[in-house]
Amino acid sequence: MNSDLIADLASLYSAVVADVLDAHGYPNQCLSPAVRALTPAQRIAGRVFTLRAEVVDSVPEHPYALEMEAIDAAVKDEVLVVDANHDTTCAFWGELLTTACLAKGVRGIVMTACTRDLWALNQLDFPVFGIGASPADSKGRLDVVALREPILLDRVLTKHGDYILGDRDGVVIIPQEIAAQVIAAAKEKVAGENTVRDELAAGVPVSEVFRKHGIL
């Protein structure tokens, strides 16, 4: 796993990465505003580990089986990314699973599902992005059915091994095949935005700044 690339990604913010993806012909890489930071830890960056969960109407023979397998298999700098089709019947995530991930260096979770145990998660340095909270357990309500397969999150095709960045603005997925190129370009854009900010703060007209730098 490319730790330097992840460190560079973690230094960026979602809006600039989204702009660069637009410029590279990838305009549909942002998750919907429904997926947001649910914890005080509100920045997340790493490699994607995909899970797909489905609503169930009874307790499976082996509840939590693939969910536990994913957590045991995930490695340092990965982010669990869960397609649960915006299910709000229960909480997919909680304190104990977070504790297991923290011990392994997993960087967080992004899911179209709910969490619980926010009283504890709010005290841990582990970003949880989701669509809300619920006290109900996922057992017999939501079960993981696939790992490491491509998933569709808010019409964003997300593959195992892609890169992900989330902050207070939202979440963006970076296809792994262009990740190095996009992250390098985003770092350059941040440098340009810093120059633009200084000029705007000095009172230079917006139109002049945009004409000079093409950044706004």
C-alpha positions in Angstrom: 0.0 0.0 0.0 1.4 3.4 -1.0 1.6 5.2 2.3 3.1 8.4 0.7 0.2 8.7 -1.7 -2.3 8.3 1.2 -0.4 10.9 3.2 -0.6 13.3 0.3 -4.4 12.6 -0.1 -4.9 13.2 3.6 -3.4 16.7 3.3 -6.1 17.6 0.7 -9.8 18.4 0.9 -12.7 16.9 -0.9 -13.7 20.0 -2.9 -10.3 20.4 -4.6 -10.2 16.7 -5.4 -13.7 16.8 -6.9 -12.6 19.8 -9.1 -9.6 17.9 -10.4 -11.7 14.8 -11.1 -14.0 17.0 -13.1 -11.1 18.2 -15.1 -9.9 14.7 -15.7 -13.3 13.6 -17.1 -14.7 12.0 -13.9 -17.7 14.2 -12.9 -19.6 11.7 -10.9 -17.3 10.8 -8.0 -19.0 12.5 -5.1 -21.4 10.7 -2.7 -24.7 12.4 -1.9 -24.9 14.9 1.0 -26.8 12.2 2.9 -23.5 10.5 3.7 -21.8 12.8 6.2 -19.5 12.7 9.2 -21.3 11.4 12.2 -18.4 11.8 14.7 -16.1 14.6 15.8 -13.4 12.9 13.7 -14.5 14.4 10.4 -11.6 13.7 8.0 -11.0 10.4 6.4 -8.5 9.3 3.7 -7.3 5.9 2.6 -7.8 2.9 0.3 -11.2 1.4 -0.2 -12.3 -2.0 1.3 -15.7 -2.6 -0.2 -18.6 -4.4 1.5 -22.2 -4.8 0.3 -25.0 -5.4 2.8 -28.7 -6.3 2.1 -31.8 -6.0 4.2 -32.9 -9.3 5.7 -36.1 -10.3 7.4 -34.7 -13.0 9.7 -31.5 -13.7 11.6 -29.0 -15.5 9.2 -27.5 -18.8 10.1 -24.2 -17.1 10.7 -25.0 -13.5 11.6 -22.2 -10.9 11.2 -20.0 -13.5 9.4 -18.8 -11.5 6.4 -18.7 -8.3 8.5 -16.3 -9.9 10.9 -14.3 -11.4 8.0 -13.9 -7.9 6.5 -12.7 -6.4 9.8 -10.2 -9.2 10.3 -9.0 -8.9 6.7 -8.7 -5.1 6.6 -5.2 -3.7 6.9 -3.6 -0.4 7.9 -4.7 2.6 5.9 -7.8 1.0 4.5 -11.3 2.5 4.8 -14.3 0.3 5.1 -16.9 1.4 2.4 -20.3 -0.1 2.8 -23.2 -0.2 0.3 -26.3 -0.7 2.4 -28.7 1.1 0.0 -29.4 3.9 2.5 -31.0 1.5 5.0 -32.3 3.2 8.1 -33.9 0.2 9.9 -30.9 -0.4 12.1 -27.3 0.5 13.0 -24.6 -1.3 10.9 -21.8 0.1 13.0 -20.8 0.6 16.7 -18.2 1.0 19.4 -16.8 -2.6 19.5 -16.2 -2.8 15.8 -14.5 0.6 15.9 -12.2 -0.6 18.7 -11.2 -3.6 16.6 -10.5 -1.3 13.6 -8.5 1.2 15.6 -6.2 -1.6 16.8 -5.4 -2.5 13.1 -4.9 1.0 11.8 -8.0 1.0 9.7 -8.7 4.7 8.9 -12.5 4.8 9.2 -15.8 3.7 7.7 -18.0 5.3 5.0 -21.5 3.7 4.6 -24.9 4.3 3.3 -26.2 3.0 6.7 -26.5 4.1 10.3 -24.4 3.8 13.3 -25.0 3.6 17.1 -23.0 4.0 20.2 -22.3 7.6 19.4 -21.8 8.3 23.1 -18.6 6.2 22.8 -17.6 6.9 19.1 -17.5 10.6 19.9 -14.6 10.0 22.2 -12.6 8.0 19.7 -10.3 9.2 16.9 -12.1 7.1 14.3 -14.1 8.8 11.6 -17.6 7.4 10.9 -19.4 8.6 7.9 -23.0 7.5 7.4 -26.6 8.6 7.0 -27.7 8.7 10.7 -28.0 6.8 13.9 -30.3 4.1 15.3 -30.2 2.1 18.5 -31.4 -1.1 16.7 -28.9 -3.9 16.1 -28.3 -5.0 12.5 -28.8 -8.7 13.4 -31.8 -9.9 11.5 -32.2 -6.6 9.7 -29.0 -6.0 7.6 -26.4 -8.5 6.7 -23.2 -8.3 4.6 -23.4 -10.4 1.5 -20.2 -9.6 -0.5 -16.7 -8.3 0.1 -14.1 -6.7 -2.2 -16.6 -6.5 -5.1 -17.5 -3.3 -7.0 -20.3 -1.5 -5.3 -22.5 1.4 -6.4 -22.8 4.2 -3.8 -25.1 7.1 -4.9 -24.4 6.2 -8.5 -20.7 6.3 -7.9 -19.0 3.1 -9.0 -16.6 2.2 -6.1 -14.0 -0.6 -6.4 -11.9 -2.3 -3.8 -8.5 -0.6 -3.9 -9.8 2.8 -5.0 -8.9 5.9 -2.9 -11.4 7.8 -0.8 -11.4 11.2 0.8 -14.0 12.6 3.2 -14.4 15.8 5.2 -17.1 18.2 6.3 -18.0 18.9 2.7 -18.7 15.3 1.8 -17.0 12.2 0.3 -15.2 11.7 -3.0 -14.1 8.4 -4.6 -10.9 8.4 -6.7 -10.5 5.5 -9.1 -7.2 3.7 -8.3 -6.0 3.8 -11.9 -5.8 7.7 -11.8 -5.2 8.2 -8.1 -1.5 9.3 -8.4 -2.3 11.7 -11.2 -5.3 13.2 -9.5 -3.6 13.6 -6.1 -0.6 15.3 -7.7 -2.8 17.7 -9.7 -4.9 18.4 -6.5 -1.7 19.4 -4.6 -0.8 21.8 -7.5 -4.3 23.3 -7.4 -4.1 23.9 -3.7 -0.9 25.8 -4.2 -2.7 27.9 -6.9 -5.7 28.5 -4.6 -3.4 29.8 -1.9 -2.0 32.4 -4.3 -5.5 33.3 -5.4 -6.6 33.7 -1.8 -3.8 36.0 -1.0 -4.6 38.2 -4.0 -8.3 38.3 -3.2 -7.5 39.3 0.4 -5.3 42.1 -1.0 -8.3 43.4 -2.8 -7.5 42.4 -6.4 -10.8 42.1 -8.4 -12.3 38.7 -8.7 -12.5 38.9 -12.5 -8.8 39.8 -12.7 -7.7 37.0 -10.4 -9.8 34.5 -12.4 -8.4 35.7 -15.7 -4.9 35.4 -14.4 -5.2 32.0 -12.6 -8.4 30.3 -13.9 -9.2 29.4 -10.3 -12.3 30.4 -8.3 
